[in-house]
Amino acid sequence: EAKTAESITIELPARLVWNEERTQRIYPAFAGRVLTLHADIGQSVNAGQVLATLASPEFGAAQADTAKAMADAQVAERALARHQTLFEADVISRKELDSTEAEALRARAELARAQARTRLYGSAQNVNQQLGLAATVKGVVVERNLSAGQEVRPDQGGPGNPALFVVSDPSVLWVQIDAREADIASLQPGTKISLALPNYPDQSFEAKIAATGDFIDSNTRAIKVRAVVDNAKRMLKAEMLGTARIQRKLGAGVLVPASAVQLRGTEHWTYVQTEAGVYEPRRVKLGYEGIREVLIVEGVQAGELVVKDNGLLLAREFRIAQENTHKPAEPK
């Protein structure tokens, strides 16, 4: 039976992924060998906590550069202090003092650069060749791809290569939704959606759309939409597949099952039961075409009975009847 439509439930494929705003993927900045592992999958860690320690001669060279820069800066500062005293006693010229000041400034700048580099990855002064892989976010170790004694290199990072550690906050996950162009108006930021997952058939999870893409994927012809779902109970897991359901407001029309409408060339047709055992083909105009239901805005009225199943068989019977009607009579 065709029903007056006010809204329709849109169902779109969805996938749970880590919240990238609360996720860190750790790659090695220097080549080295794993000495010690301090964290494993499932372990909660704090920002700044060291997850593994590498023995890295490359990092030791960077530490040595810092130590050398510090020694050069100390020598330059002492030279500047000495030349200032000599200049005040009229022993050296202003030009010599300016040259010493410039050398001291260069030494300070080089020391700041070297210290910033080594401080970013560990000790800024000691030359111990130990590189610590530390987390910069608070969360849980959700992935670990190294073992004790393993050799690692900076060129292992990048697309196609897994991170040594992935740390994420699983209490909030992202929902990646592939939307059709016709549905994008109903998927604006702030819209609430219902998430259904096969693992939890009797439950639904509420999510909220955070962002929508500005382009259509050339391969899937879908628009990427991102929603955020609360996962404080840790029931949801990354890479789960599900269905995002959104209520879309519709204009005037009637809803019928999608199987009740057939496409012939560029026109849509359906069959309406006018009385018991009597069916009438109708050309209809669609306002929205969903996976399970379609909105008919012209051709069918609310309350009329449409043929849901065996529509193709009924169309065949009508075609045969038309052919027999127009068939010329055989000569006697």
N, C-alpha and C positions, 0 to 999 in steps of 0.2 A: 504494500500500500504506500502510495506517495504521501509524504508528510511535509507539512509546512516547515521550512527551515529558518532557524535563527542563528545557529552556529554549527560548525562542523569540527570534528576532531582530526587534526592533521597528525599523521604518524611519520616520523623521520628517523633514519638510522643514526645511532649515537654511539660514541666510544669514550670511555673514561680514560683520562691521561693525568699525569702529574701536573700539579699547579706550578707552572714555570716561574711564577713570581716568588715561589717559596722553594725552589729547587736549585741545587748546584751540582754540576757535573765537573769532576776533578780530573784534570789531565796533568802529566808531568811537564814542568817547565824546563827541566834539565834531564839529561840521560843519567841513568844510575841503576843500582841493583837494590831490590827490596831487602832491608835488614830486619825490620820488625813490623808486624801488623798489630794495630791497637784497636781496631773496630771490625765488626762483622755485620752481616745482614740482620736487620731487625733491631739493632742496637740504637738507642737514643743518644744523640750527641749534641753538644752545645757549639755555638759559634766560636771559632778559634781553636777547637779541640783537634789535636793531631790524630789522624786516622792511620797513618803509616809513616815509617822513616826509611829513607833511601840513602845508600852510600853513593855519593855523586862527585866524582872528580871535577866535573864541569862546574858544579856549585861551589866546590872548594876553590876553583880558580876565581870565581866571582867574589868569594870571601877574601881571597888573597888580594884582589884588586882593591877591595874596601880597606884592608889593612894598609896597603901601600898608599892609598889616597889619604888615609888618616895621618900616616907618618909624614907625607909631603906637606900636608896642611899645617902640621905642627912646626916643621922646619920653616915654612913660609911665614908663619905668625911670629916666630922668634926673629927671623930676619927683618920683618917689618918693625918689630919693637926696637931692634938694634938700630935700624936706619932712622927711625923717628928721633932717637936720642942723638945720633950723629948729625941729623939735619938741624935740630935745635941748637947744637953746638957749632953750627956753620962749618962742619967738616965735609959734608956732601951736599950736592946741589938738589934743587927741587925736582929736577928731572929724574935723578936716581931714586928719590923717595917715591915718586909717582910710579916708576917702573916696579918697585918692590911692592907697592900697594896693589897694582894690577896682578902681579904674580900671586899674591895672597888671596885675592878674590877668585882667581882661576882655581887655586887649590881648594878653596872652600866649596866652589861649585862642583868640582869633581868629587869631593868627599860626599856632598849631599846626594849626588847622582848614584854613587856606588852604594851608599848606605840605604837609599830608598829601594834599590834593586834587591839587595840581600835581606833587608827587613821584610820585604814583601813575601819572601819564601822561608824565612828562618832567622838565624843569627845575623846581626848586622856587624859584629866585630870578630867573633871567634872563627878560626879557620879549622873546622872539624869535618868538613865534607859531608855533613849530615843534612839532608834535605827533608823537611817535614811536610807531608801532604795534609793540610788542615782544612776543616770545614769553615765556611764563612756564614753559614745559616744554621739555625737551630732546627733539628728535625730528627729523622730516622734514616739510617743507612738502608736504602732500598735496593741497592745493587753494588756488588763488589766483583771486580774483574782482574784481580792480581793475587799472587801467592808469594810466600816467603822465598827469597832467592831469585825471583823473576827479574829479568832485565827489561827496563822500560826506556823509551825514547820519546822526545817531544813530537816527532813526526808520526807517532801512533795516534795522536789526537785528530779530530776532524770527522767529517761524514764517513759513515761506513765502519768506523772504529769505535768500540765501546769505551766509555769513560772508565777510569780506574775505580772511582767511587761515584755513586749518585746518592746525594742526600736530599731528602724532600720532607715537607710537612704533610703527612697524609690525612690530616684532619679536614682539609679542604681540597677537593679535586676539581679538575676542569672536565667539562663534557664537550667533546667535539661533535658537532652536528652537521650533516650534509643536507642543506636545504635546497629546495627548488626555487627557481626565479619567481614563480607565482606566489610562493609562500613568504617571501622575504618581508613583506609589509607587516606580517603578523609576528615577526621575530626581532623586534626592536629591543635595544638594551633596556633592562628593567622588567621585561616580560617574564612572568612565572610559567614554568613548564613542569610537566609530570614525567618522571623517568621510570620506565618499566624495564626490569632485568629478568632474564630467564632463570637466574639462580634464586630469585626471590619472587616467585609467581604471585604470591598473595600480598605483596607490598608494592608501594610506589614511593618514589623519593622526589621531593620538591627541589627544583633548581631554578636559578634566575639567570637570564641571558645577560652577559657582560659585554659582548662585542660581536659585530657582524662584519664579514669581509666586504671588500669593495670591488671584488672581481669574481668572475665565474671561472672555475677550474676547467681548463681546456680538455682534460681527459674525462672527467666525470660529469661535466656540465652542471656542477653543484656549487653553491655558495657556502663557504665555511662560516659556521656560527659557533661561538664559544659561550658556554654557560658555566656557572659555578654551583657546585653542590656541597652541602655540609656533610662531613664524614667523621664527626666527633666520635661515633661508636666504632669506627674502623671496620664497618661491615663491607664497604665498597673497596674494590681493588682496581688498580690501574690496568688498562687494557681489557676491562670487561666490555662486552658489547650489549647494547640494549636498544630501546625505542623511546624517542622523545615525543611526547604528546602535547600538542598545543591546541587550544580552543580558538578557532577563527570565526569572527562575526561575518555573517553573510547577508546579502541583500534579499529582496523578495524572490521567492522560488520554492521549489519542493525538492526534497531529498529522496533519491531512489538508490538501490544497490548499484554498484558500478557494473556488475554483470548484466544488468537489465538494459544497458545502452550498447548499441553496436555502431561501429564506424564503417560507413560505405563511401569510399572516396574521400570527400571532404565534408560529408554530412553525417549527422548522428541520428539514429533511429531507435525506437523502442516499440514494444507491443503492449497494448492496453486491453484488458479484458472488459468488454462492454456488457456482456452477460455470460451466463454459464456456458462454457464451451465455445464462445464467440470472441475472437481477438481482432484487434484493429491495429495496423501499423501506423505509427505516428513519426513524423520528422520533428525533432526537438532541437532546442538551442540550449547549450550548456553555459552556466555562469561560473562553475568551478568543477574541476575533475580531480577527484581524490583516488586513493588506492582502493578504498572499500565503498565509498559513496560518491555520488556526483550530484551537483545542483542543477536542476532543470528550471530555466527561467521562462521557457515558452514551449508549449506543446502538450503538457500534462498538468492537470489540476490536482490539488490536494484531495486525498480520499480515493482517487482512482487506483485501480489495481493494475500493476505492471508485471510483465513476465520476468521473473528473476533468473530462472534456469531454463535450459533448452531453447534459448532464443534463436540459435543458429538453425536448429531443427525446424522451428516454426517458420523461419525465413525461407528455408528450402521448400516447405510445403506451399507457402504463398507463391514462390517463384514457379513451381510446377503447375499450380492452379492457373497462374497467368499465362503460361505457355500453352496449356490445353485450351484456354479460352480463345486465344488468338490463332490457334492451329486451324488451317483450312480443312474443310470437310473432304473426306476421301471420295472420289468418284465411284458411282455404283456401276 
